[in-house]
Amino acid sequence: MRLRRWIPRLPIVLSAFAGLAGCATQVPRPADTLTPTHAPSPTILPGATASPTSEPARLIHVEIPAPSLKANLLGDPALQFLAIWLPPSYFLSDRSYPVVYFLPGFGDDERAFAYGDHGIVLARTVDAVMAQGSIRELIVVVVNGRNAAGGSFYVNSPVTGNWEDYVVQDVVPYVDRTHRTLALAASRGIAGHSMGGFGALHLAMSHPETFGAVYALSPGLFAPGGLEDSQIFRDPVANDAFLAMIEELRGLDGEEAAAAFKTSLARLTGDQRFTLAYGMAFAPDVQAGPPYVDFPFERFGAELRRRSAAWARWEAGFGDLAAEVATNRQALSGLRGIGVDFGWAEENAWIPAGCLYFSDLLSDNRIPHRLVSFDGGHANHLAERFHGAMLPFFSETLDFGP
């Protein structure tokens, strides 16, 4: 399998997002039901707009039942919030609309993209783009994936809960039941940023019966050796400290260990929290007790020695892409569109390498896709990428009905 190098840069680099949707490169193809436990209570996000003024607001914040997350070991609630943006004509017609589900990255929740931290105020930016006629009207749902550790990675885990099932079995049926949606896979898109970009690709290839197209911004993807190149285990001192914390916790009993774990979790740095959350998602170990991970190092005298079986579990989280593509080739080939978007100035150098590797795998398996790059970093230009590339992509690929 070939891995394209970054230099010379590919001719897909975009400049200042001018004509972003039109410049994106299309890689050519070679020769339900859910019964809520309580009534949802929508609230209006600050800054939400409505036109005319007699209309209900179109950007809402709603808490929904999340039975898939019950009994997780982190104590996260089986109630979760969604931000739902309804298009301009929603209250002026009886039409049904396609839906794009957006998954935020590590440390972000549904509010960061719907309103606030990343400057993507749906009620303003998307309305403006739709007013220009550059994208067709659709519903956007921003799904929280942040848990007590900082991120769920949108996968099922006996430690953090079944977040994959939450999106597919709890969120999608709720939205279809409570809003006028085109409740077909061909009319559903899934997208995400960073951790959410990985989640979007994972869910799209695992559930083609639910989602018909996918767009991933700066997704967490490993090329071969990507785990070693990532920030997760780069610092030997941090690895030693992490193992010391695990040894201390495992020397405690029951409730004492659980209480100490919560205290330790609150004191972790950002990279440490990412490492722990990643391990609980992809290499969980319930039987070992807190912090519930199969840590890939052990002490060997004064040194740390890698445990090969555990290391393989950690590598397979964002990695094993060749096997993933081969296993899910039919599902990926059947999607109406696949988009991957990354920046050349990405702070995490393993992400562009992973995106290029994934693109190569898709091409080698004759799976059409769109690979987009730009001169920026991990979280640069998110608003422009959101409404200048991602939403036009879904406007082109989803089924909008008759």
C-alpha positions, 0 to 999 in steps of 0.5 A: 500500500502506498502512502503519499508524502506531503511534499510536493503538496497535492494540487487540491490545496485551497486558498482562503476558501475562495470557491471552496465547494467548487475547488474540492477534488472528486476522486473519480471512480475507476473503469424504529422506534423509541419511546421517551421516558419523559417529554423533551424540554426544548430551550432556545439557544441565545442568539437564535433567530426567527423570521417572521417574528411570529415563527418559533425559533429555528435553533433549539436546544433539547434534552432527550433520553439516551437509554444506550448510555445507561450503566456506563462506568463514568456516571454520565447521564442517560439524558443528553442534549442536542442542538437542532437547526431548522431551515428558513422555510420549515415553519412556512411549509409542510415539506420534509427535509434531509438531515445532517448530523454533526459530531463535535471533537474532543472536549467540545459539546453540541453548543460549541458548534451550534453556538459559541466557541467555534463561531458557527452560529447556525441561525446566522451563518447557514441562513446567510449561505442558504439566502445566497442559494448556494445550498439547499435547505436541510436540517442540522443536528449537532450531537454531544459526544463529550463525556466525563473524560472529555470524549466518547469517540462515538463508539460502544464501550463497556466503560464509557457507554454505547455512544455509537448506539446512542447516535443510531438508535436514540438520536436519529429516531428521536429527530425523525419522530419529532421533526419533518425529516426525510427518514431515509439513509439517502437523505441523512448525512453524518459529519464531524470534526477531529474525534467527531470526524473519526466518529462520522466515518466509523458510523457511516461505514458501520451503518449504511442503512442509517446514513447515506453520505459522510464528511469528515473534518480533520478526522482522527485517522492513523496511517501505519505507525500512527499511534507512535507518531501521535501525542498519546504515548510520545512522552516517556515521562508522562507514560511513567506517570500514567502507569504510576497512577494506574498502579496506585488506583489498583492498589485501592479497594472498591469505593476508595478506588472509584473516588480516587479515580474521579479525583485523578480524572479532574487533575489530568491535563488535556493530553492526559485526558485524551489518552485516558478517554481514548483508552477507555473507548478503544482498549477498555478493561472493566475487570481491572478496575479504575481507570478501566484501560488495558494500558500498553506498558508494564514495568521492566526494571527501571524501564517501561516495556511495551505490551504488544497485544495491548498496543495493538488494541490502542493502535486499532482505535484510529488505525487498522484502516486497511482492514476497516476499508476491506471489511466495509468496502460494500458499505463505503461503495454504496454511500452517495458521497465521502468527503475528507478535509484536512489542513496542511498546517495541522498541529497533529502531523499524524492527521494529514498522514492518516487522511492521505493514507485513508484516501489511498485505501479508498482509491485502491478499493475503487471507492469514489471520494472527495479529498479536500485540503487547505492552508490551515491547522486543526481548528482553523476556518471551521465556520468557512469549512462548515458552510463553505464545503461541508454543507454544499457537499451534502446539498449535492449528495443527499436525496432531497425527495420529489 
